[in-house]
Amino acid sequence: MRLTLLLLCLLAFSFRPDKPAYRLYTSALKTTTYPKLVRQAAEADVVLFGELHNNPICHWLELQLTKDLQATKKGNLVLGAEMFETDNQTALSDYVQAKTTAKELATQARLWPNFTTDYKPITDFAREQHIPFVATNVPRVYARLVSRQGLSALDTLSADAKHQLAPLPLTVDLTLPGYKAMIDMMGNASHSSVTNPQSTTSSKAPSDMAANFARAQAIKDATMAYFILQNRKAGQTFLHFNGDYHSKNFEGIVWYLRQQQPDLKILTISSVELLDIEKPGSENRDLADFLITIPVDMTKTY
């Protein structure tokens, strides 16, 4: 009898009753629930979903949140995504409005390699529900231009090209922690003889290359913020999908939104992978209004 009880106790402590795929926390790392996330998101002007690009839980939750906000907002929902660049807006709109096929979209727009598995379900839902979908990201050719030559290179663009990005001149605060960390990282990589993959100019000092790399991220953040505001009307919730870096710590897109509309009600979601999703460390505090913790060994979409 004692042996049986001992074995049962060992089994109880050896195995958890379930294997949750994620947990939700507040910015203060207090456990919270998905219904609370939906309720607060529906009350926000802009929701920034910071995803991990290859994480299936992020993509599944993005789809669920889209569906639930559509049901809650009853037509006052607008979608936007980093994954679509502004010069592909016509192709995206034509598909969402059922004017073209998925095959035509693939030939007309620069789709991410994981579009079919990770973003097509949301795009198809927008098509079914007639939800406006906005391409918000700067065309990559201009981000590369900034990364190589700096912001002044954008002054040479045509008027039509400038309409595809945030208004110039662009203010970039390189002292913001996110940009500063990127500069430090790129600077250390340069000093370690690691080549910047986006830089073709070897004559620049490492500090210049690092700063321009951060400025290239800033033109993305600023452009996404600008097109979010250009396409949102009063009473609507704009649900935006972007890499976690672009909105965590309430920086990036959030900073640029605040510069234009300080009173905008913004809700942010950050995603992290942890060994133990039940125990987020203090370094994860205040990353966003809601924190999604996901097992680090979660299968990836690519």
N, C-alpha and C positions, 0 to 999 in steps of 0.2 A: 504493500500500500504506500509506504513512504517513498519507495523507488518510483512508483507511478506519479505521485505528486511532484517529486523532484523533476521528472522528465517533462511534466506539463508546465512547470514553472520555467524550465529552460526553453521550451518551445515558445512560451508566451513572450519571453524577453529576446528571443532570437529572430522572431518574425513580426513585422508590422502587420496590422490588420488589412491595410491596403497599400497601394503604390500610387500616390497622387502624381499626376503629370505636371502640376503647377500649384503654387499657392499665391494668394494675393495679400498684400500688405499696404498700409498707409505710409505716408512719408516718414512717420515716426516709428515705422516697423511694427505697428500693431496689426494683428490679423484682421482682415476684412473679407467681404463677400463680393461675388460677381454682380448680384442685384444692386448693391450699393454703387458699384462702378457704373452700371448702366444708368441708374437714376441721376448720379452726379454728371455723367457725360451728357445726358439729355438736357441738363440745365446750363451747360457750357456753350459759349460762342464757338470756341475752337477746341478740338480734342486732338492732341498730338500723340499718336501711338508709336513709341520708340521700339522698334523691333530688332531682333537679331536675324539677319537676312536669310540664314539657312536653317532656321529653327521652325519645325512644323507646328509646335504649340503656339508660337506667336501668330503664325498665319491662320491657324484654326480659330484662335480667339479674335483676330481681326475680322474674320468672316462672321462670327457669332455676334460681335459687337455691332457690325454693320446691319445685320438682320434685326437685332433688337432695337437699335436706334431708329431704323426705318419704321418699325411698328409703333414706337413711342412717339416719334416726331411727326408721323402721319404726313409725309411729303416734304417736311422742312429739314431735309438732310442733304448735304452736299459732300461728295468725296473728293479727295485729292491725294496725290502720291508722289514721292521722290522718284519712283520707278518710271515715271513718264516725264519726258522733257518738253518744255513749252512749245518747241517747234513741231511737236507731234500731236498737238491738241486737236487738229482737224481729224487726224486718223483715229484718235481715241474717241472723239465725239461721234464720228460716223459709225463706229462699231457699237457704242453704247446706245445710240439711237436706231440700231438695227438697219442701218443703211448699207453696211458691208459685212462680210463674213470674217471668221477668225483667221482664215487663210489670208485674206486681204489685209487685215490688221498687221499680220506678221510681216508682210512685204512693205507696208506703208510706214510702220513705226519701228524705232530701235527698241525692241523688247529685251528685257533682261533674260539671260539663259534659263532662269527658273520661273519664268512667267507662267508657263502652262500649269505647273504644280502649285505655285504659291500665290499668284495674283489673278490668274484667269477666273477662279471661282468668285472672287469679289467683283471683278469686272463684269462677269456674266450676270451676277445678281443685280448690279446696277442697270444692266441692259433689260433684265426682266421687269424691274421695278421703276424704270424711267428715272433713275437718280442721276443728276449731273455729276460728271467725273472730270476733275480738273488736272491737267498735266502741270505740275508746279516747278519742276527742277530745271535749272539752267542747262541749256544744251552743252554737252560734255566738251565740245570743241572750245567753248569759251572758258570753261573751268581749267582746261589744259593750258590755254593761252595765259591765264593769270598765273598758273603754277610755274610757267617757264619765264614769263616776262614781267609779271607784276600787274597791278590794277591799271596802270597807265596804258597798257596795251589795249584795253577796252575802248579807249577814246578813238581809236582808228576804225572802229566798226561802223557799218552803215546804219542809217536811221532805222531801217527795218530790223536789223540784227539787234539793235539796242532795245527794241520793243519786246524781245524775248527774255530779257533779264531785268533785275531790279533797277530802278532809276539811278543814273550816275549824276554826280560822283558818289561813290559808296563809302560810307564811314565804316571802318573796321577797327574794333578795339582789341588789339593783340594782347592786352593785359588780362582779358577775360580768362579764367582758369582753363577752360577747354582749349582755346587757341594757344595759350601759353604752354600747356602740356604737350600739345602737338609740335610746337616749335622746339621745345626741349628734346622731345623724342627724335625729331628729324635732325636736330643739331648733333645729338649723340651718335646717330646712325652715320652721319656724314664724317664725323671725327673717327668713326670706326671703319671708314672706307666702305660703307654700304651705300651704293648708288641710289639716289632718289629715282624711282621708276618713272616718274612723271616729268623729270627734268632732262633736257638734252643739252643744257648749257653748262659745261664743266668749268668755265672761267669764273663763275660766281662764287662768292664766299659762302661757306655752309650756312651762315646766319641768314643770308639773303634768300637762299633756296628754301630754307625752313620757313621763313616768314611768308614767302610767296605760296608755299604749300598751304599754310593756314589761311591766307587770303583767298585761295581757291575754294576752301571749305566755306569761307564767309560769303562768297558770291552765291554759293548754293543756298546757304541759310537765308540770305537776304532775298533771293529770288523766290524761294518757297514761301516765305512770309508775305512778300508782295502779292503773289498770285492767290494766296489764300484770302487776303483782304479784298482783292479786286473781284473775287467771285463769291463772296459771302454777303447775304442780305440780312437785315434785321430779323430776328426771330428764328433764323436758321442755325443749325449746328453743323460746323464744317469738321468732318472726321478726316484726319490726315495721317497717312502712313509714311514713316521715314525710319531710317536707321537710327538706333538708339542714341548714337553720338550727337545727332543733330538737334536733340531736344532735352537730353538729360541734364541734371543740375540746373534746370530752368534757364539754359543758355541757348546759343545757336538760334534756331527759328524763334524761340520764345523772346529772346532779346530784341530781335528785329521787329517782331509784332508789337512789343511794348514801346518801341521807339515811335511807332506810328499811331497806335491806339492804346494808351496806358491803362484805360479802364476796361479793356477787353477781358472777358471771363475765359481764361485758358485752363484746361485740364490736361495734365501730362501723364503718360504711362511709360515706365521704363522696364526693360527686360534684362534679367541677369541669369546666368547659369551658375548653380552652386552644387557642392558635394552634398549638402544637406539643406533642402529647401525649407525645412522647418526652422532653421537657425540662420537667418541673414545677419551678417556681421555689421558692425557699426559703420563700416565704409559704404554700406548701401543706404544709409540714412539720408533722407532729403534729396534723393536722386530725382524724384518725381512725386506727383500727388498719389499715384498708385504704383506699386512695385510688383512685378510678376517674377517669381522665382521658379526656375525650371531646372530639373536634374541635369547635371553636367554631361551625363552619358546619354541624354536624349538623342535619338537618331536624327540625322541631318537630311535636309532635302538636296544638298549637293556638297 
